[in-house]
């Protein structure tokens, strides 16, 4: 299994541009999550999904959108990039009833 | 709501010295507790976890943590650290709400092991 994969690894955006961060897992996990990590702030939950077609907001959802059309994929969309969205973004997944989250390698996003 | 406090943002130690990374949590319901480790430029990996049972849990690389319900703590310890333990360590608390599992993370502690 490849586990949780994220693309791209790095990206620089201009203010106002849009982009989609891709996340795919091949472990047939129902639960998937998007976090952002800022220096000294730990991880903040942006959105999560408990299965295909079901998504819900986390702690910091403003400026982001998600969709979950398949079990494997959970893309994160930034519609109008802002400097405050400069961060490292991590996708994670976990099977139902389990407790361990499996993290992808992250996407480092810079908005200038 | 749950919250996690990691009391030290940075901990420098010398190789082979003992280390303790402190974590306190607050929650009104029963919790699961986790320590995740993040090596430079990588994602997070589970180090160890407490779900129930024995309050002392261990990892395969010599770390241990003890769940103390009365002090609402889950401190991470290692009796002798190696250079390779240099990483950022995150304490997290989890509960089950409405059928989903969500974690709340602390702000992290950067452990630097010096020769």
HADDOCK unambig.tbl for C-alpha pairs under 7 A between the chains (distance, minus, plus):
assign (segid A and resid 40 and name CA) (segid B and resid 107 and name CA) 5.73 0.50 0.50
assign (segid A and resid 40 and name CA) (segid B and resid 108 and name CA) 6.85 0.50 0.50
assign (segid A and resid 41 and name CA) (segid B and resid 107 and name CA) 4.68 0.50 0.50
assign (segid A and resid 42 and name CA) (segid B and resid 105 and name CA) 6.20 0.50 0.50
assign (segid A and resid 42 and name CA) (segid B and resid 106 and name CA) 5.68 0.50 0.50
assign (segid A and resid 42 and name CA) (segid B and resid 107 and name CA) 3.75 0.50 0.50
assign (segid A and resid 42 and name CA) (segid B and resid 108 and name CA) 5.60 0.50 0.50
assign (segid A and resid 43 and name CA) (segid B and resid 105 and name CA) 5.94 0.50 0.50
assign (segid A and resid 50 and name CA) (segid B and resid 100 and name CA) 6.44 0.50 0.50
assign (segid A and resid 103 and name CA) (segid B and resid 43 and name CA) 5.75 0.50 0.50
assign (segid A and resid 103 and name CA) (segid B and resid 44 and name CA) 5.82 0.50 0.50
assign (segid A and resid 103 and name CA) (segid B and resid 45 and name CA) 6.96 0.50 0.50
assign (segid A and resid 104 and name CA) (segid B and resid 43 and name CA) 5.74 0.50 0.50
assign (segid A and resid 105 and name CA) (segid B and resid 42 and name CA) 5.30 0.50 0.50
assign (segid A and resid 105 and name CA) (segid B and resid 43 and name CA) 4.45 0.50 0.50
assign (segid A and resid 106 and name CA) (segid B and resid 43 and name CA) 6.07 0.50 0.50
